[in-house]
């Protein structure tokens, strides 16, 4: 919202005039503003990105969840080297793949050399659903 221009009150004008009566020099004049130049108009539309190429460099977080379990604080405090924590999934069951916190696929754990990886077996969302913002 734009502010209204400030105007001097009658008391402020009287103070200024009184200052002039005391020998102080007070000059009151109308303010003049320089003319502003109109910015050049660009009739060309900016280029529109084609497809999804403009998204290629955006970082995203990918999480793979093997399983989960609930533990009490006592159980967590007892965890140490060699402790086995049982998860709610069995060996060979698919793992969940999350993209920025949203479940998007399921897959199986594989090894690539000495690294683990996930081979996608099932996509759970369509490309249209991925384009829609989540209402969660």
ZADO-1210 file (C-alpha; in nm, 4 decimals, padded with zeros to 6 digits):
<atoms>
<atom x="00.0000" y="00.0000" z="00.0000" code="UNK" pos="1"/>
<atom x="00.1410" y="00.3394" z="-00.0997" code="UNK" pos="2"/>
<atom x="00.2000" y="00.5981" z="00.1707" code="UNK" pos="3"/>
<atom x="00.0340" y="00.9371" z="00.1397" code="UNK" pos="4"/>
<atom x="00.2792" y="01.2247" z="00.1053" code="UNK" pos="5"/>
<atom x="00.3581" y="01.3852" z="00.4406" code="UNK" pos="6"/>
<atom x="00.2284" y="01.7399" z="00.4912" code="UNK" pos="7"/>
<atom x="00.3448" y="01.9844" z="00.7494" code="UNK" pos="8"/>
<atom x="00.1027" y="02.0548" z="01.0275" code="UNK" pos="9"/>
<atom x="00.0070" y="02.4123" z="01.1131" code="UNK" pos="10"/>
<atom x="00.2281" y="02.3879" z="01.4233" code="UNK" pos="11"/>
<atom x="00.5279" y="02.2778" z="01.2167" code="UNK" pos="12"/>
<atom x="00.4787" y="02.5642" z="00.9700" code="UNK" pos="13"/>
<atom x="00.4553" y="02.8085" z="01.2639" code="UNK" pos="14"/>
<atom x="00.7820" y="02.6687" z="01.4077" code="UNK" pos="15"/>
<atom x="00.9551" y="02.7153" z="01.0712" code="UNK" pos="16"/>
<atom x="00.8314" y="03.0743" z="01.0438" code="UNK" pos="17"/>
<atom x="00.9346" y="03.1424" z="01.4036" code="UNK" pos="18"/>
<atom x="01.2820" y="03.0102" z="01.3236" code="UNK" pos="19"/>
<atom x="01.2972" y="03.2655" z="01.0410" code="UNK" pos="20"/>
<atom x="01.1985" y="03.5444" z="01.2853" code="UNK" pos="21"/>
<atom x="01.4961" y="03.4569" z="01.5086" code="UNK" pos="22"/>
<atom x="01.7372" y="03.5501" z="01.2330" code="UNK" pos="23"/>
<atom x="01.7687" y="03.1922" z="01.1133" code="UNK" pos="24"/>
<atom x="01.7413" y="03.1649" z="00.7396" code="UNK" pos="25"/>
<atom x="01.4479" y="02.9507" z="00.6326" code="UNK" pos="26"/>
<atom x="01.3704" y="02.9099" z="00.2669" code="UNK" pos="27"/>
<atom x="01.0458" y="02.7450" z="00.1685" code="UNK" pos="28"/>
<atom x="01.0028" y="02.6492" z="-00.1945" code="UNK" pos="29"/>
<atom x="00.8250" y="02.3916" z="-00.4031" code="UNK" pos="30"/>
<atom x="01.0261" y="02.0778" z="-00.4754" code="UNK" pos="31"/>
<atom x="01.1000" y="02.0113" z="-00.8404" code="UNK" pos="32"/>
<atom x="01.1642" y="01.6591" z="-00.9615" code="UNK" pos="33"/>
<atom x="01.3620" y="01.5700" z="-01.2698" code="UNK" pos="34"/>
<atom x="01.1721" y="01.4029" z="-01.5480" code="UNK" pos="35"/>
<atom x="01.2142" y="01.0265" z="-01.5548" code="UNK" pos="36"/>
<atom x="01.2965" y="00.8616" z="-01.8800" code="UNK" pos="37"/>
<atom x="01.0707" y="00.5832" z="-01.9970" code="UNK" pos="38"/>
<atom x="01.2577" y="00.2507" z="-02.0006" code="UNK" pos="39"/>
<atom x="01.2909" y="00.1026" z="-02.3489" code="UNK" pos="40"/>
<atom x="01.0143" y="-00.1415" z="-02.4279" code="UNK" pos="41"/>
<atom x="01.1329" y="-00.4865" z="-02.5278" code="UNK" pos="42"/>
<atom x="00.8718" y="-00.6383" z="-02.7553" code="UNK" pos="43"/>
<atom x="01.0557" y="-00.9695" z="-02.7715" code="UNK" pos="44"/>
<atom x="00.9316" y="-01.2418" z="-02.5401" code="UNK" pos="45"/>
<atom x="01.1980" y="-01.4171" z="-02.3357" code="UNK" pos="46"/>
<atom x="01.2733" y="-01.7644" z="-02.4661" code="UNK" pos="47"/>
<atom x="01.0549" y="-02.0270" z="-02.3058" code="UNK" pos="48"/>
<atom x="01.2257" y="-02.3415" z="-02.1820" code="UNK" pos="49"/>
<atom x="01.1370" y="-02.6464" z="-02.3822" code="UNK" pos="50"/>
<atom x="01.0500" y="-02.9680" z="-02.2054" code="UNK" pos="51"/>
<atom x="01.2071" y="-03.0314" z="-01.8693" code="UNK" pos="52"/>
<atom x="01.5647" y="-02.9448" z="-01.9669" code="UNK" pos="53"/>
<atom x="01.5660" y="-02.6431" z="-01.7342" code="UNK" pos="54"/>
<atom x="01.5193" y="-02.8818" z="-01.4377" code="UNK" pos="55"/>
<atom x="01.8175" y="-03.1063" z="-01.5107" code="UNK" pos="56"/>
<atom x="02.0595" y="-02.9334" z="-01.2741" code="UNK" pos="57"/>
<atom x="01.8286" y="-02.9056" z="-00.9718" code="UNK" pos="58"/>
<atom x="01.9582" y="-03.1233" z="-00.6872" code="UNK" pos="59"/>
<atom x="01.7130" y="-03.3706" z="-00.5339" code="UNK" pos="60"/>
<atom x="01.7396" y="-03.6026" z="-00.2361" code="UNK" pos="61"/>
<atom x="01.6972" y="-03.9735" z="-00.3064" code="UNK" pos="62"/>
<atom x="01.6429" y="-04.2034" z="-00.0063" code="UNK" pos="63"/>
<atom x="01.6194" y="-04.5802" z="-00.0073" code="UNK" pos="64"/>
<atom x="01.4489" y="-04.7374" z="00.2936" code="UNK" pos="65"/>
<atom x="01.5315" y="-05.0989" z="00.3691" code="UNK" pos="66"/>
<atom x="01.2747" y="-05.1140" z="00.6471" code="UNK" pos="67"/>
<atom x="01.1875" y="-04.9654" z="00.9812" code="UNK" pos="68"/>
<atom x="01.1172" y="-05.0551" z="01.3398" code="UNK" pos="69"/>
<atom x="01.0176" y="-04.8893" z="01.6640" code="UNK" pos="70"/>
<atom x="01.2517" y="-04.8926" z="01.9620" code="UNK" pos="71"/>
<atom x="01.2238" y="-04.7561" z="02.3117" code="UNK" pos="72"/>
<atom x="01.4797" y="-04.5087" z="02.4401" code="UNK" pos="73"/>
<atom x="01.6197" y="-04.7897" z="02.6567" code="UNK" pos="74"/>
<atom x="01.6688" y="-05.0108" z="02.3486" code="UNK" pos="75"/>
<atom x="01.8355" y="-04.7292" z="02.1536" code="UNK" pos="76"/>
<atom x="02.0711" y="-04.6566" z="02.4439" code="UNK" pos="77"/>
<atom x="02.1679" y="-05.0245" z="02.4458" code="UNK" pos="78"/>
<atom x="02.2707" y="-05.0243" z="02.0766" code="UNK" pos="79"/>
<atom x="02.6407" y="-05.0840" z="02.0258" code="UNK" pos="80"/>
<atom x="02.8859" y="-05.2385" z="01.7834" code="UNK" pos="81"/>
<atom x="02.7528" y="-05.5761" z="01.6713" code="UNK" pos="82"/>
<atom x="02.3911" y="-05.5047" z="01.7714" code="UNK" pos="83"/>
<atom x="02.1392" y="-05.6364" z="01.5193" code="UNK" pos="84"/>
<atom x="01.8227" y="-05.4294" z="01.4745" code="UNK" pos="85"/>
<atom x="01.5365" y="-05.6248" z="01.3210" code="UNK" pos="86"/>
<atom x="01.3411" y="-05.4408" z="01.0525" code="UNK" pos="87"/>
<atom x="00.9830" y="-05.4893" z="00.9374" code="UNK" pos="88"/>
<atom x="01.0932" y="-05.6369" z="00.6020" code="UNK" pos="89"/>
<atom x="01.2255" y="-05.9759" z="00.5056" code="UNK" pos="90"/>
<atom x="01.5304" y="-06.0498" z="00.2952" code="UNK" pos="91"/>
<atom x="01.4453" y="-06.0129" z="-00.0742" code="UNK" pos="92"/>
<atom x="01.1463" y="-05.7820" z="-00.0242" code="UNK" pos="93"/>
<atom x="01.1536" y="-05.4634" z="-00.2314" code="UNK" pos="94"/>
<atom x="01.2944" y="-05.1446" z="-00.0785" code="UNK" pos="95"/>
<atom x="01.1144" y="-04.8091" z="-00.0931" code="UNK" pos="96"/>
<atom x="01.2663" y="-04.5281" z="-00.3008" code="UNK" pos="97"/>
<atom x="01.1794" y="-04.1741" z="-00.1934" code="UNK" pos="98"/>
<atom x="01.2419" y="-03.8617" z="-00.3997" code="UNK" pos="99"/>
<atom x="01.2471" y="-03.5464" z="-00.1852" code="UNK" pos="100"/>
<atom x="01.0477" y="-03.7310" z="00.0811" code="UNK" pos="101"/>
<atom x="00.7838" y="-03.8724" z="-00.1550" code="UNK" pos="102"/>
<atom x="00.7545" y="-04.2473" z="-00.2194" code="UNK" pos="103"/>
<atom x="00.8013" y="-04.2842" z="-00.5959" code="UNK" pos="104"/>
<atom x="00.9305" y="-04.6361" z="-00.6605" code="UNK" pos="105"/>
<atom x="01.0258" y="-04.9771" z="-00.5247" code="UNK" pos="106"/>
<atom x="01.3351" y="-05.1730" z="-00.6104" code="UNK" pos="107"/>
<atom x="01.5862" y="-05.4354" z="-00.5060" code="UNK" pos="108"/>
<atom x="01.9258" y="-05.3853" z="-00.3475" code="UNK" pos="109"/>
<atom x="02.2140" y="-05.4739" z="-00.5789" code="UNK" pos="110"/>
<atom x="02.5907" y="-05.4415" z="-00.5568" code="UNK" pos="111"/>
<atom x="02.8035" y="-05.2616" z="-00.8110" code="UNK" pos="112"/>
<atom x="03.1624" y="-05.3473" z="-00.7287" code="UNK" pos="113"/>
<atom x="03.1945" y="-05.2588" z="-00.3605" code="UNK" pos="114"/>
<atom x="02.9018" y="-05.0148" z="-00.3665" code="UNK" pos="115"/>
<atom x="02.5343" y="-05.0768" z="-00.3003" code="UNK" pos="116"/>
<atom x="02.2716" y="-04.9663" z="-00.5466" code="UNK" pos="117"/>
<atom x="01.9013" y="-05.0053" z="-00.6143" code="UNK" pos="118"/>
<atom x="01.7536" y="-05.1594" z="-00.9254" code="UNK" pos="119"/>
<atom x="01.4120" y="-05.0018" z="-00.9839" code="UNK" pos="120"/>
<atom x="01.1418" y="-05.2663" z="-01.0244" code="UNK" pos="121"/>
<atom x="00.8229" y="-05.0611" z="-00.9937" code="UNK" pos="122"/>
<atom x="00.7391" y="-04.6919" z="-01.0501" code="UNK" pos="123"/>
<atom x="00.4574" y="-04.5852" z="-00.8178" code="UNK" pos="124"/>
<atom x="00.3743" y="-04.2417" z="-00.9623" code="UNK" pos="125"/>
<atom x="00.3061" y="-04.1214" z="-01.3141" code="UNK" pos="126"/>
<atom x="00.4910" y="-03.8298" z="-01.4715" code="UNK" pos="127"/>
<atom x="00.1691" y="-03.6229" z="-01.4389" code="UNK" pos="128"/>
<atom x="00.1590" y="-03.6912" z="-01.0635" code="UNK" pos="129"/>
<atom x="00.5260" y="-03.5934" z="-01.0312" code="UNK" pos="130"/>
<atom x="00.4517" y="-03.2585" z="-01.2015" code="UNK" pos="131"/>
<atom x="00.1689" y="-03.1750" z="-00.9556" code="UNK" pos="132"/>
<atom x="00.2631" y="-03.0119" z="-00.6264" code="UNK" pos="133"/>
<atom x="00.1950" y="-03.2374" z="-00.3301" code="UNK" pos="134"/>
<atom x="-00.1071" y="-03.1391" z="-00.1228" code="UNK" pos="135"/>
<atom x="00.0381" y="-03.2933" z="00.1919" code="UNK" pos="136"/>
</atoms>
